[in-house]
Amino acid sequence: MLGLNKDVVALSSYRQEWKELFSHEKALLESLIGEYVVDIQHIGSTAIEGIAAKPMLDILIGLRSMDDVKKFDKYKLKDADIYHLGRVEIEGKAVFAKFSDLEELTKTHVYHVVEYGGDWWKQHTLFRDYLNAHSDVAREYETLKKELAVKYPTNERNYADAKKKFVDEVLSLADCNIESGKNKKL
């Protein structure tokens, strides 16, 4: 089951079904906005093999140009319960979300719309790939997430901010491995 209410931070054990749910969502997105999309990837903790995660799918949508977001048919997206989060202002990224309950703001999916191959694209995929290739680092991340979920059970922003240092360190380590040729998987 997917979904968390607004600002709730709760983790679920890893579920193999998250991959299937992503495949289903990818097909839906391709039918709704596929003409603008270069690639769609499963990211976030639900895409990291074997670790606990918030039960929401994070999906990365790569476009040729961020101007293409303006061409999305918002009515078709709304019919699929997908909404643009216009108040979320992040340079180089548009954020959409799917809700199973609009009264409680129960979010099931977050769509990170970015320029394909740009910095956001590289960071999101590099982090996921590094953790999938290094289960020891993935377990460290899971431990941190569990500690932070206890510390910030009703503050998603503080939870996310507290993970940033770890994420930045992994990205730096992954970049070094790529540059030195030590991690050809990435």
N, C-alpha and C positions, 0 to 999 in steps of 0.2 A: 504494500500500500504506500502510495506517495502522498506527501503533503504535510506542511507545518503552518500553523497560524502565524500571523504577523508577529515578528520579534521573538518568537519561540526558538530556542536552540535545544534540539534533542537529537541524539544520534541513534541510528539503527545498525544492527549487525549487517555486514555485507550480504547482498542478495544477488545471485546470478541473474535473476529476472530483470535487473536494471539494464542489462545489455539489450534484452528483448524489448523493453519499454522504449529505450533509445531508438532502436531500429524502427519501431512503429511510429515514433514521433518524427524521425527523419523523413519517413515516407510522407507523412502528413505535411510537413514543412515544404517538401519538394513540390507537393501538389498546390500549395498555397502561394509560395514565393520563389519557386525553383528557377524561374527565368532570370532572377537576379543573383542567384547563389552560385559561387564557385565550389564551395565544399561545406559540409556540415560534420562536426566532430562532437563526440561525447567527451566532456571534460569534467573537472571537479572530482570530488571524492568518490562519487558513485561510479566513476570510470577507473578507479584505482583498485586493482584486484585485491580482494580480501580484507579491506579495512572498513571500519565503521564510518558511516556518513550520515549527514542530515538526509532524510528521505525525500529529496528533491533532485530532479535531474538538471544538471547544468549542461547547456548545449551551446556550442560555438558555431556561429554562422558567419562564413567568410564571403564577403562581397567584393566585386571589382572596385567599387567606389562607395563610400558612405553616402553619397548623394542618392544611391539606389533605395535607401530606406524610405525616402519620401514617396517612392513609387509603390510601396507595399499597399495592398488593398486592406485597409484597416477594418472594413466591414466583414470581409472574409475571415480575417484573423479573429475578430470579436466573436463571430459565429462558432469558431473553434475554441472559444474561451481564452484567447491569447490577447493580451493588452500591452500596449506600449507604455512603459513607465517613464513618462515625459519629465517627471520631477527628478529622476535619477540622471544627473548630469555628470558624465565622465567623458573627458576629451578623447575622441577617437573611437567611442563605443556608444551604441544605442542598446538599451536594455528593454526586453519584453518579458512578460511572465504569463504563465497559465495558472488559473485559479480553479479549484474545485468548489469553492464556496466564497462568493464575493462579500457576504456579510461578515464572516469571520476572517476574510482575506487569507484563506488557506491556499498557499502557493505550492504547486506541484512541480513546476518547471520554470527555469530561468534561462532565457535566450540572450546570449552575449553576441551582439551583431557588430562585427568589426571588419576592417579591410583585410582581405585574404593575403597572407604573407607579411602583414605589417607587424609592428611590435606586440600588440595585444595578441594576435594570432600565435606568434612565436612563443610568447611567455606562457600562455595557457597550455599549448600542446607540449612544450618542453617540460614544464612542471609535471604534467600527467605522465609523459613518457619516462622521465627520470625515475619517478616513484614506482612505476610499473617494472622498471628494469633493476631497481634496487629495493628489494623488500625490507631490508633493515631500515632504510630511511623512511619508507612508507609506514613502518611500525612506529618509528619515532613520531611521525606526523600524527598518527592515530592516537598515540598517548597524549600528545599535546592537545589535540582536539577534545579528547575526553575530559582532560583537566579544565579546559576553557569552557566546555559545555556546563560543567558543574559551577564554575565561577560566574558565568554570564548566561543563566538559563532563560532570561527574558530580555536580552539585549544583543540582537544579531550584529549590530554595528561594532560594539566592543569586542565581541567574539572574533569577528573578521579582522579587526585592527590588530588584535593580539596575535593572530597567526602570521601577520605580514613579515615579521623579522625572519621567521623560519622559512617562509616561501621565498623571500629575497635571497637567503643563504643558499637554498637549493638551486635557485636559478643561477646564481653566481657559480656554484660548484658545477652545475650542468654545462654552463658556458665554457668553463675551464676544461672540462673533459672533452667537449667537442673540439675546441681549439687545439688541444694536444693530441687529438685522435684516439684517446683512450676509450671512448664510448661510441663505437660506430653504430650501435643500435639506435642512437638518437639521431 
